[in-house]
């Protein structure tokens, strides 16, 4: 995963529209507020939040939620480092016609470098703005058909619960949104803050997917179709025993040509890319299961648990046991 940035995240904007699911909106606010407090303390600010989190609406007026709760907001559409587009219930055409300013806002903020996250139908806003054309995205399974018909230029991946491309993130539903927020908290605030927030909020959540795949989508924004196929193959077979020489030959390349093309396309050497896939998967298993280190090592592709532990420390600066304890122990500073 990306390393923590040196400066605090300043602004998070969470969009409230008519019909928004208040639970998804407040979930995002709680996650980032918890991170803000913890990061502020880490920066020596005491209990002063490290950054601002605002509920916003297209017109700056309160919005009525799906369950008929009037949600107070703190302003209109404003510049932000992170924009959250929660799930909602309603007719997208009607909402799009009612709030045309949302699309302009998203395009402008994305061009300025903002991170934009959509959950379920919240992803529709990003796609309607044209930001996802030619890029991978996902949404809640109920909306796959509608999304595919509306946005044929978007690479809808029905197998994923999370996707990322060019600072644009999509989450299929509530559980995957939790993982997305934790990923972003780790990106901006560091691993220790993200792990503390996970302990405070997530408790026991059983997933039928691997959160570790997020963070690799940005490395697929290239036009080398063969390398994209190999990346997909690696995601599905990362735990298997294979040689890159064989992978290259099966795709009509010499090993030298493969190494060069892979790094040119992804910015990463093949072995490092594979190691990251394995380590990210291991992180999920360490935090969500009680499997032994040896078992996890084997499941992600390493027969030698001591080698796996050394590699894990190289990538995370923690041993597997230290990483696990940060999730399982009660925070002594709570």
PyMOL commands that set and color helices and strands:
alter all, ss='L'
color gray80, all
select helices_A, chain A and resi 22-42+92-98+101-111+122-128+141-150+174-189+191-201+211-213+217-220+225-237+244-250+255-266+270-288+293-299+305-316+320-328
alter helices_A, ss='H'
color red, helices_A
select strands_A, chain A and resi 11-15+52-56+63-64+70-71+82-85+115-119+136-137+155-156+162-165+168-171
alter strands_A, ss='S'
color yellow, strands_A
deselect
rebuild
show_as cartoon
